[in-house]
Amino acid sequence: MNEALDIAPRPRVYLAGPDVFRPDAREHFVRLKAACEAAGLAVLLPADGNEDQSTQTPEMQIYEANMQRLRGADGVLANLASFRGLEPDSGTVFEVGAAVALGIPAVAYGVPEGSYAGRVRAALPCEVDANGVLRETGTGIAVEDFGQPLNLMLACSIHVEPTLEAALKKMAGLLAARRAQEAGKP
């Protein structure tokens, strides 16, 4: 038996997050890739618009390339740190939602400590109404207050870990369990 043929390829993880906007993005992705590889994971980096010279606009090139990478991923590692406000980057949230819809496990890191409602309350004037609902003062808009670190649609569909290292460990475990389950199928 050829041992090389018995070794399964490393699971592929798509890196989602606003990290592409960092001034040191290239160096940052080198560090992320090394951390993923140390955890036994192969990396699918987000597109930067320089993939091909098609007739598509740059934004469509990026969208199509990232969707192709998502479809080819075994997992999504998402930086859901607050970005330009109290919420994660909307593009990253879209990618996480696409992963969930495709049945691809997603693990997030970078989420601020505490609850989403607590962060809103610290940043905006809020008050609890007569029915016990937290609302923005002035607008009366309700603030989701389930004690979760993110909106319930994210908090209930993905795994949230406190650090990149913990997220990598969780992702590696999820993908190893999935592979073991698939290997055990008749």
DORO-299523 format. One record per residue: residue number from 1; residue in one letter; x negated, y, z negated of N, C-alpha, C, O in turn. Coordinates in nm, 3 decimals. Each point is the difference from the previous one (the first is absolute). Layout:
residues N
- NUM;a;X;Y;Z;X;Y;Z;X;Y;Z;X;Y;Z
...
//
This chain:
residues 186
- 1;m;-0.085;-0.119;0.000;0.085;0.119;0.000;-0.089;0.125;0.000;-0.100;0.005;-0.072
- 2;n;0.134;0.092;0.150;-0.075;0.124;0.010;0.045;0.095;-0.111;0.114;0.046;0.001
- 3;e;-0.202;-0.017;-0.097;0.037;0.086;-0.112;0.035;0.141;0.045;0.085;0.064;-0.061
- 4;a;-0.148;-0.015;0.165;0.028;0.136;0.048;0.145;0.013;0.045;0.060;0.107;-0.015
- 5;l;-0.003;-0.215;0.069;0.139;0.006;0.044;0.099;-0.008;-0.116;0.116;0.038;0.016
- 6;d;-0.161;-0.085;-0.133;0.086;-0.013;-0.116;0.013;0.130;-0.078;0.087;0.010;-0.087
- 7;i;-0.169;0.088;0.116;0.002;0.126;-0.073;0.104;0.092;0.064;-0.012;0.037;0.117
- 8;a;0.111;0.000;-0.196;0.103;0.090;0.050;-0.058;0.141;0.011;-0.086;0.038;-0.080
- 9;p;0.132;0.039;0.179;-0.048;0.138;0.009;0.046;0.079;-0.122;0.102;-0.032;-0.062
- 10;r;-0.178;0.135;0.028;0.038;0.084;-0.114;0.132;0.071;0.031;0.022;0.044;0.113
- 11;p;0.064;-0.031;-0.213;0.124;0.073;0.022;-0.029;0.145;0.041;-0.094;0.062;-0.049
- 12;r;0.175;-0.011;0.140;-0.016;0.137;0.051;0.090;0.095;-0.078;0.120;-0.023;-0.015
- 13;v;-0.180;0.131;-0.034;0.072;0.099;-0.078;-0.008;0.135;0.070;-0.108;0.050;0.029
- 14;y;0.225;0.008;-0.003;0.008;0.134;0.059;-0.011;0.102;-0.112;0.068;-0.011;-0.102
- 15;l;-0.154;0.110;0.121;-0.019;0.105;-0.100;0.087;0.120;0.033;-0.027;0.073;0.096
- 16;a;0.131;-0.053;-0.174;0.092;0.112;0.020;-0.030;0.108;-0.103;-0.034;-0.030;-0.115
- 17;g;0.047;0.153;0.155;-0.019;0.110;-0.095;-0.042;0.127;0.070;-0.033;-0.001;0.118
- 18;p;0.035;0.110;-0.193;-0.040;0.128;0.057;-0.151;0.017;0.008;-0.051;0.109;0.028
- 19;d;-0.021;-0.219;-0.052;-0.146;0.006;0.000;-0.056;0.047;0.135;-0.111;0.053;0.006
- 20;v;0.186;-0.073;0.101;-0.045;0.043;0.133;-0.019;0.151;0.008;-0.070;0.050;0.088
- 21;f;0.133;0.024;-0.181;-0.008;0.146;0.002;-0.116;0.055;-0.083;-0.028;0.120;0.002
- 22;r;-0.040;-0.208;-0.075;-0.111;0.043;-0.085;-0.114;0.054;0.086;-0.021;-0.049;0.111
- 23;p;-0.053;0.149;-0.160;-0.116;0.047;0.077;-0.109;-0.106;0.010;-0.080;0.003;0.094
- 24;d;0.077;-0.095;-0.189;-0.100;-0.108;0.001;0.066;-0.133;0.038;-0.041;-0.105;-0.050
- 25;a;0.140;0.108;0.137;0.079;-0.119;0.032;-0.087;-0.117;0.046;0.020;-0.113;-0.045
- 26;r;-0.114;0.138;0.132;-0.084;-0.108;0.053;-0.075;-0.071;-0.113;0.002;-0.122;-0.009
- 27;e;-0.066;0.200;-0.077;-0.074;-0.058;-0.112;0.094;-0.069;-0.098;-0.033;-0.106;-0.055
- 28;h;0.149;0.165;0.033;0.100;-0.057;-0.091;0.046;-0.137;0.051;0.012;-0.094;-0.078
- 29;f;0.013;0.083;0.207;0.043;-0.129;0.056;-0.111;-0.104;-0.004;0.028;-0.119;-0.012
- 30;v;-0.152;0.162;0.022;-0.112;-0.094;-0.015;0.005;-0.060;-0.141;-0.018;-0.121;-0.016
- 31;r;0.042;0.205;-0.085;0.008;-0.049;-0.139;0.122;-0.090;-0.018;-0.010;-0.105;-0.064
- 32;l;0.126;0.145;0.119;0.120;-0.083;-0.010;-0.021;-0.135;0.067;0.038;-0.104;-0.054
- 33;k;-0.098;0.106;0.172;-0.025;-0.125;0.073;-0.091;-0.092;-0.080;0.025;-0.120;-0.007
- 34;a;-0.129;0.175;-0.054;-0.091;-0.082;-0.080;0.073;-0.060;-0.120;-0.022;-0.117;-0.034
- 35;a;0.107;0.194;-0.030;0.076;-0.051;-0.115;0.095;-0.111;0.043;0.015;-0.100;-0.070
- 36;c;0.050;0.117;0.184;0.091;-0.103;0.052;-0.077;-0.127;0.034;0.042;-0.110;-0.035
- 37;e;-0.154;0.125;0.104;-0.080;-0.116;0.038;-0.051;-0.075;-0.123;-0.007;-0.123;0.001
- 38;a;-0.028;0.197;-0.107;-0.045;-0.064;-0.123;0.113;-0.081;-0.064;-0.025;-0.097;-0.072
- 39;a;0.149;0.137;0.099;0.117;-0.072;-0.052;0.044;-0.112;0.095;0.102;-0.065;-0.025
- 40;g;-0.177;0.043;0.133;0.033;-0.106;0.094;0.102;0.038;0.104;0.064;-0.087;0.060
- 41;l;-0.047;0.217;-0.037;0.102;0.049;0.093;-0.066;0.070;0.119;-0.094;0.076;-0.017
- 42;a;0.145;-0.102;0.136;-0.042;0.072;0.120;0.085;0.126;0.011;0.116;0.002;-0.043
- 43;v;-0.172;0.102;0.100;0.066;0.131;0.002;0.050;0.036;0.139;-0.068;-0.020;0.100
- 44;l;0.189;0.074;-0.097;0.055;0.064;0.119;0.012;0.148;-0.034;0.084;0.040;-0.081
- 45;l;-0.169;0.040;0.142;0.000;0.143;-0.028;0.109;0.071;0.078;0.036;-0.043;0.110
- 46;p;0.018;0.152;-0.164;0.098;0.078;0.076;-0.064;0.063;0.123;-0.120;0.027;0.002
- 47;a;0.201;-0.005;0.098;-0.048;0.057;0.127;-0.032;0.148;-0.018;0.055;0.068;-0.087
- 48;d;-0.146;-0.020;0.170;-0.035;0.142;-0.005;0.029;0.072;0.132;-0.034;0.117;0.016
- 49;g;0.097;-0.186;0.079;0.035;0.062;0.127;-0.103;-0.017;0.107;0.019;0.047;0.112
- 50;n;-0.129;-0.111;-0.142;-0.108;-0.018;0.097;-0.010;-0.144;0.049;-0.106;-0.042;0.046
- 51;e;0.215;-0.033;-0.056;-0.004;-0.142;0.034;-0.008;-0.026;0.150;-0.074;-0.088;0.044
- 52;d;0.148;0.165;0.031;-0.003;-0.018;0.145;0.023;0.133;0.068;0.029;0.101;-0.064
- 53;q;-0.041;-0.103;0.192;0.019;0.123;0.077;0.126;-0.012;0.084;-0.002;0.027;0.120
- 54;s;0.112;-0.068;-0.183;0.125;-0.017;0.072;0.062;0.136;0.031;-0.054;0.105;-0.036
- 55;t;0.166;-0.111;0.102;0.071;0.124;0.033;0.092;0.044;-0.113;0.066;0.104;0.010
- 56;q;-0.061;-0.182;-0.118;0.083;0.038;-0.114;-0.061;0.120;-0.072;-0.120;0.024;0.006
- 57;t;0.207;0.051;-0.073;-0.047;0.110;-0.083;-0.080;-0.059;-0.117;0.020;-0.116;-0.036
- 58;p;-0.109;0.195;-0.023;-0.079;-0.052;-0.112;0.086;-0.053;-0.116;-0.034;-0.102;-0.059
- 59;e;0.143;0.170;0.029;0.084;-0.047;-0.111;0.067;-0.134;0.032;0.017;-0.083;-0.090
- 60;m;0.021;0.060;0.216;0.058;-0.129;0.037;-0.107;-0.110;0.001;0.028;-0.114;-0.036
- 61;q;-0.150;0.150;0.078;-0.110;-0.098;-0.007;-0.022;-0.046;-0.144;-0.014;-0.119;-0.026
- 62;i;0.013;0.214;-0.067;-0.022;-0.032;-0.141;0.115;-0.085;-0.052;-0.022;-0.102;-0.065
- 63;y;0.146;0.143;0.093;0.117;-0.075;-0.047;-0.002;-0.144;0.053;0.014;-0.095;-0.077
- 64;e;-0.031;0.080;0.207;0.001;-0.134;0.060;-0.114;-0.086;-0.054;0.020;-0.118;-0.030
- 65;a;-0.139;0.176;0.017;-0.114;-0.077;-0.050;0.023;-0.042;-0.146;-0.031;-0.113;-0.037
- 66;n;0.084;0.204;-0.044;0.025;-0.036;-0.140;0.111;-0.104;-0.013;-0.010;-0.089;-0.084
- 67;m;0.113;0.097;0.164;0.106;-0.101;-0.005;-0.055;-0.136;0.043;0.036;-0.102;-0.058
- 68;q;-0.121;0.100;0.160;-0.061;-0.126;0.042;-0.086;-0.058;-0.112;0.004;-0.121;-0.025
- 69;r;-0.079;0.205;-0.043;-0.082;-0.047;-0.111;0.086;-0.051;-0.115;-0.031;-0.102;-0.061
- 70;l;0.140;0.173;0.031;0.091;-0.046;-0.105;0.056;-0.137;0.034;0.005;-0.089;-0.085
- 71;r;0.038;0.071;0.210;0.057;-0.130;0.041;-0.103;-0.113;-0.009;0.036;-0.116;-0.019
- 72;g;-0.164;0.150;0.032;-0.105;-0.101;-0.007;-0.058;-0.019;-0.139;-0.091;-0.080;-0.018
- 73;a;0.143;0.153;-0.079;-0.053;-0.007;-0.136;0.065;-0.111;-0.081;0.116;-0.036;0.022
- 74;d;-0.192;-0.017;-0.115;0.053;-0.096;-0.097;0.049;0.073;-0.124;0.083;-0.052;-0.075
- 75;g;-0.134;0.174;0.052;0.039;0.080;-0.115;-0.029;0.146;0.027;-0.074;0.035;0.092
- 76;v;0.134;0.051;-0.174;-0.024;0.144;0.010;-0.045;0.050;-0.136;0.067;-0.022;-0.101
- 77;l;-0.181;0.088;0.100;-0.053;0.064;-0.119;0.024;0.149;0.018;-0.056;0.061;0.091
- 78;a;0.140;-0.001;-0.178;0.046;0.137;0.023;-0.042;0.094;-0.112;0.024;-0.026;-0.117
- 79;n;-0.088;0.135;0.155;-0.031;0.108;-0.094;0.125;0.088;-0.007;0.029;0.078;0.091
- 80;l;0.045;-0.091;-0.202;0.123;0.078;-0.017;-0.018;0.114;-0.101;0.093;0.036;-0.072
- 81;a;-0.214;0.020;0.070;-0.024;0.118;-0.082;0.088;0.114;0.051;0.035;0.005;0.118
- 82;s;0.000;0.085;-0.208;0.077;0.117;0.043;-0.080;0.074;0.106;-0.122;0.014;-0.011
- 83;f;0.191;0.034;0.112;-0.066;0.064;0.113;0.076;0.126;0.037;0.115;-0.007;0.044
- 84;r;-0.177;0.121;-0.063;0.061;0.129;0.030;0.132;0.020;-0.076;0.094;0.057;0.055
- 85;g;-0.089;-0.104;-0.177;0.122;0.016;-0.080;0.014;-0.112;-0.101;-0.100;-0.053;-0.049
- 86;l;0.223;0.017;0.018;0.028;-0.101;-0.102;0.019;-0.140;0.055;0.009;-0.096;-0.077
- 87;e;-0.004;0.082;0.208;0.028;-0.129;0.064;-0.121;-0.048;0.080;-0.087;0.080;0.034
- 88;p;0.082;-0.210;-0.004;-0.107;-0.051;0.087;0.016;0.053;0.143;0.106;0.053;0.036
- 89;d;-0.210;-0.067;0.042;0.000;0.039;0.141;0.113;-0.071;0.074;0.015;-0.122;-0.012
- 90;s;0.065;0.196;0.088;0.116;-0.058;0.067;-0.038;-0.105;0.104;0.072;-0.098;0.017
- 91;g;-0.184;0.116;0.052;-0.044;-0.101;0.096;-0.036;-0.131;-0.069;0.029;-0.108;0.051
- 92;t;-0.092;0.119;-0.166;-0.036;-0.119;-0.077;0.126;-0.071;-0.050;0.008;-0.122;0.004
- 93;v;0.088;0.199;-0.050;0.126;-0.058;-0.046;0.070;-0.071;0.116;0.056;-0.108;-0.019
- 94;f;-0.060;0.165;0.139;0.056;-0.067;0.117;-0.070;-0.132;0.025;0.065;-0.102;0.023
- 95;e;-0.198;0.102;-0.029;-0.076;-0.123;0.023;0.033;-0.107;-0.103;0.011;-0.117;0.034
- 96;v;0.005;0.156;-0.160;0.039;-0.094;-0.104;0.139;-0.056;0.029;0.023;-0.120;-0.013
- 97;g;0.070;0.207;0.053;0.134;-0.046;0.035;-0.002;-0.095;0.119;0.072;-0.100;0.001
- 98;a;-0.154;0.130;0.097;-0.012;-0.089;0.116;-0.055;-0.135;-0.043;0.047;-0.104;0.046
- 99;a;-0.146;0.104;-0.134;-0.057;-0.125;-0.050;0.106;-0.082;-0.073;0.012;-0.121;0.023
- 100;v;0.065;0.185;-0.108;0.106;-0.070;-0.073;0.100;-0.059;0.099;0.041;-0.115;-0.015
- 101;a;-0.002;0.192;0.116;0.095;-0.049;0.100;-0.057;-0.117;0.079;0.074;-0.089;0.043
- 102;l;-0.205;0.088;-0.022;-0.066;-0.109;0.073;-0.031;-0.120;-0.090;-0.051;-0.102;0.048
- 103;g;0.081;0.113;-0.177;-0.028;-0.110;-0.092;-0.146;-0.009;-0.041;-0.047;-0.106;-0.042
- 104;i;-0.025;0.216;0.054;-0.143;0.005;-0.034;-0.012;0.059;-0.140;0.054;0.107;-0.027
- 105;p;-0.123;-0.177;-0.064;-0.013;0.054;-0.135;-0.079;0.130;-0.002;-0.097;0.017;0.074
- 106;a;0.141;0.075;-0.160;-0.067;0.129;-0.015;-0.035;0.020;-0.147;0.081;-0.027;-0.089
- 107;v;-0.202;0.074;0.066;-0.046;0.033;-0.134;-0.050;0.144;0.004;-0.079;0.038;0.086
- 108;a;0.127;0.042;-0.182;-0.036;0.141;-0.005;-0.095;0.028;-0.115;-0.003;-0.072;-0.100
- 109;y;-0.073;0.178;0.117;-0.086;0.053;-0.106;0.001;0.151;0.014;0.054;0.054;0.097
- 110;g;-0.112;0.014;-0.194;-0.007;0.147;0.007;0.124;0.069;-0.052;0.006;0.123;-0.001
- 111;v;0.093;-0.198;-0.043;0.124;0.057;-0.049;-0.029;0.065;-0.136;-0.057;-0.063;-0.088
- 112;p;0.096;0.188;0.071;-0.024;0.066;-0.129;0.068;-0.076;-0.115;0.102;-0.067;0.019
- 113;e;-0.160;0.078;-0.136;0.058;-0.064;-0.119;0.134;0.064;-0.034;0.029;0.113;0.038
- 114;g;0.051;-0.189;-0.108;0.130;0.049;-0.045;0.107;-0.021;0.104;-0.023;-0.063;0.104
- 115;s;0.139;0.116;-0.133;0.114;-0.017;0.090;0.007;0.114;0.101;-0.052;0.110;-0.022
- 116;y;0.120;-0.139;0.131;0.024;0.104;0.101;0.078;0.116;-0.063;-0.033;0.117;0.021
- 117;a;0.137;-0.150;-0.098;0.080;0.105;-0.063;-0.084;0.085;-0.094;0.018;0.122;-0.008
- 118;g;-0.109;-0.185;-0.064;-0.088;0.075;-0.089;-0.088;0.098;0.075;-0.023;0.112;-0.045
- 119;r;-0.027;-0.154;0.162;-0.083;0.090;0.081;0.083;0.115;0.054;-0.046;0.115;0.002
- 120;v;0.169;-0.144;0.042;0.086;0.107;0.050;0.030;0.098;-0.112;-0.009;0.121;0.019
- 121;r;0.044;-0.174;-0.134;0.033;0.084;-0.115;-0.118;0.089;-0.039;0.020;0.114;-0.042
- 122;a;-0.143;-0.162;0.055;-0.118;0.078;-0.034;-0.029;0.108;0.105;-0.061;0.102;-0.032
- 123;a;0.104;-0.125;0.156;-0.032;0.093;0.109;0.112;0.099;0.031;-0.026;0.110;0.049
- 124;l;0.151;-0.149;-0.076;0.114;0.083;0.037;0.092;0.021;-0.120;0.010;-0.088;-0.087
- 125;p;0.056;0.202;0.081;0.097;0.017;-0.108;0.115;-0.098;0.018;0.065;-0.003;0.105
- 126;c;-0.040;-0.077;-0.207;0.107;-0.101;0.004;0.079;0.004;-0.130;-0.048;0.048;-0.103
- 127;e;0.168;-0.098;0.111;0.082;-0.012;-0.120;0.091;-0.121;0.015;0.032;-0.042;0.111
- 128;v;0.007;-0.013;-0.224;0.091;-0.113;-0.001;0.142;0.056;-0.006;0.031;0.083;-0.085
- 129;d;0.056;-0.131;0.178;0.137;0.051;0.003;0.087;-0.071;-0.105;-0.049;-0.085;-0.074
- 130;a;0.176;0.121;0.069;0.094;-0.054;-0.099;0.016;-0.151;0.011;0.039;-0.066;-0.096
- 131;n;-0.068;0.010;0.214;0.011;-0.145;0.020;-0.132;-0.074;-0.022;-0.009;-0.120;0.023
- 132;g;-0.094;0.193;-0.069;-0.129;-0.062;-0.026;-0.088;-0.015;0.122;-0.099;-0.072;-0.005
- 133;v;0.133;0.140;0.116;-0.077;-0.007;0.124;-0.102;0.113;0.002;0.035;0.116;-0.021
- 134;l;-0.162;-0.151;0.047;-0.104;0.101;0.014;0.019;0.070;0.134;0.011;-0.064;0.104
- 135;r;-0.006;0.196;-0.108;0.021;0.079;0.122;-0.097;0.116;0.006;-0.040;0.055;-0.103
- 136;e;0.002;-0.019;0.227;-0.081;0.120;0.019;0.085;0.120;-0.040;0.115;0.012;0.041
- 137;t;-0.172;0.077;-0.120;0.070;0.121;-0.040;0.017;0.089;0.123;-0.092;0.011;0.082
- 138;g;0.204;0.049;-0.068;0.025;0.088;0.114;0.069;-0.071;0.114;0.109;0.040;0.039
- 139;t;-0.170;-0.145;0.015;0.060;-0.070;0.113;0.101;-0.105;-0.046;0.094;-0.032;0.073
- 140;g;-0.113;-0.022;-0.193;0.088;-0.106;-0.049;-0.028;-0.136;0.062;0.075;-0.095;-0.024
- 141;i;-0.179;0.084;0.103;-0.033;-0.127;0.065;-0.047;-0.100;-0.105;-0.087;0.031;-0.081
- 142;a;0.146;-0.151;0.084;-0.037;-0.104;-0.095;-0.142;-0.048;0.025;-0.046;-0.005;0.115
- 143;v;-0.023;-0.030;-0.222;-0.134;-0.056;0.005;0.013;-0.148;-0.037;0.047;-0.033;-0.108
- 144;e;-0.090;-0.053;0.198;0.007;-0.144;-0.026;-0.077;-0.031;-0.128;-0.118;0.034;-0.012
- 145;d;0.184;-0.099;-0.083;-0.060;-0.022;-0.131;0.024;-0.142;-0.049;0.076;-0.024;-0.093
- 146;f;-0.144;-0.072;0.159;0.008;-0.140;-0.041;-0.123;-0.042;-0.079;-0.016;-0.118;-0.031
- 147;g;-0.071;0.214;-0.001;-0.122;-0.032;-0.074;-0.108;-0.061;0.086;-0.102;-0.045;-0.052
- 148;q;0.121;0.043;0.182;-0.097;-0.060;0.093;-0.105;0.104;0.040;0.025;0.120;-0.007
- 149;p;-0.143;-0.167;0.049;-0.105;0.094;0.039;0.025;0.065;0.136;-0.059;0.104;0.032
- 150;l;0.147;-0.165;0.048;0.033;0.050;0.133;0.150;-0.014;0.023;0.070;-0.060;-0.082
- 151;n;-0.022;0.114;0.190;0.138;-0.020;0.041;0.032;-0.149;-0.003;-0.086;-0.082;0.032
- 152;l;0.207;0.047;-0.071;0.038;-0.140;-0.017;-0.021;-0.083;0.126;-0.030;-0.119;-0.011
- 153;m;0.044;0.176;0.129;-0.017;-0.076;0.123;-0.145;-0.048;0.015;-0.024;-0.104;0.061
- 154;l;-0.071;0.178;-0.115;-0.138;-0.046;0.000;-0.025;-0.088;-0.122;-0.054;-0.110;0.013
- 155;a;0.093;0.157;-0.130;-0.030;-0.071;-0.124;0.058;-0.141;-0.002;-0.058;-0.089;-0.061
- 156;c;0.170;0.069;0.127;0.066;-0.132;-0.002;-0.043;-0.091;0.115;0.039;-0.117;0.002
- 157;s;-0.117;0.166;0.093;-0.034;-0.081;0.116;-0.147;-0.035;0.013;-0.037;-0.085;0.081
- 158;i;-0.047;0.149;-0.160;-0.144;-0.023;0.010;-0.059;-0.022;-0.138;0.069;0.012;-0.101
- 159;h;-0.196;-0.043;0.098;-0.074;-0.011;-0.125;-0.078;0.129;-0.019;-0.064;0.048;0.094
- 160;v;0.068;0.008;-0.213;-0.074;0.123;-0.031;-0.104;-0.035;-0.105;0.032;-0.051;-0.107
- 161;e;-0.156;0.080;0.138;-0.112;-0.026;-0.090;-0.069;0.132;-0.036;0.005;0.095;0.078
- 162;p;-0.067;-0.089;-0.195;-0.056;0.128;-0.045;-0.127;0.045;0.073;-0.029;0.119;0.004
- 163;t;-0.046;-0.213;0.054;-0.126;0.035;0.065;-0.015;-0.075;0.132;0.071;-0.097;0.026
- 164;l;-0.163;0.143;0.056;-0.033;-0.071;0.124;-0.046;-0.141;-0.032;0.040;-0.095;0.067
- 165;e;-0.124;0.080;-0.167;-0.053;-0.132;-0.036;0.113;-0.095;-0.039;0.002;-0.115;0.043
- 166;a;0.091;0.163;-0.125;0.114;-0.083;-0.040;0.088;-0.032;0.119;0.053;-0.111;0.010
- 167;a;-0.037;0.207;0.082;0.081;-0.023;0.120;-0.064;-0.105;0.089;0.069;-0.085;0.056
- 168;l;-0.201;0.090;-0.042;-0.071;-0.100;0.080;0.016;-0.139;-0.061;0.022;-0.098;0.071
- 169;k;-0.035;0.089;-0.201;0.015;-0.128;-0.068;0.142;-0.055;0.019;0.018;-0.118;0.028
- 170;k;0.082;0.205;-0.043;0.139;-0.040;0.018;0.023;-0.046;0.144;0.063;-0.103;0.022
- 171;m;-0.112;0.179;0.075;0.019;-0.034;0.140;-0.066;-0.134;0.032;0.061;-0.086;0.064
- 172;a;-0.183;0.067;-0.109;-0.069;-0.126;0.025;0.079;-0.116;-0.059;0.011;-0.106;0.063
- 173;g;0.043;0.123;-0.181;0.081;-0.104;-0.063;0.128;-0.028;0.075;0.037;-0.116;0.019
- 174;l;0.032;0.221;0.023;0.125;-0.017;0.076;-0.026;-0.075;0.131;0.075;-0.091;0.036
- 175;l;-0.181;0.130;0.034;-0.028;-0.063;0.129;-0.051;-0.143;-0.017;0.030;-0.086;0.084
- 176;a;-0.105;0.059;-0.189;-0.044;-0.138;-0.027;0.120;-0.088;-0.031;0.008;-0.113;0.047
- 177;a;0.086;0.165;-0.127;0.121;-0.077;-0.033;0.084;-0.025;0.124;0.055;-0.109;0.018
- 178;r;-0.046;0.209;0.068;0.077;-0.015;0.124;-0.063;-0.106;0.090;0.070;-0.084;0.056
- 179;r;-0.202;0.087;-0.043;-0.069;-0.099;0.082;0.016;-0.140;-0.057;0.018;-0.096;0.075
- 180;a;-0.025;0.084;-0.208;0.017;-0.131;-0.063;0.141;-0.051;0.023;0.020;-0.119;0.025
- 181;q;0.076;0.208;-0.033;0.139;-0.040;0.023;0.019;-0.044;0.145;0.065;-0.101;0.026
- 182;e;-0.120;0.176;0.067;0.011;-0.034;0.142;-0.071;-0.131;0.030;0.048;-0.078;0.083
- 183;a;-0.161;0.052;-0.147;-0.075;-0.124;0.022;0.077;-0.121;-0.052;-0.016;-0.111;0.051
- 184;g;0.098;0.133;-0.153;0.077;-0.108;-0.059;0.127;-0.032;0.073;0.068;-0.097;-0.034
- 185;k;-0.034;0.177;0.134;0.124;-0.025;0.077;-0.018;-0.121;0.089;-0.109;-0.022;0.053
- 186;p;0.213;-0.057;-0.035;-0.009;-0.118;0.089;-0.018;0.037;0.145;-0.010;-0.088;0.085
//
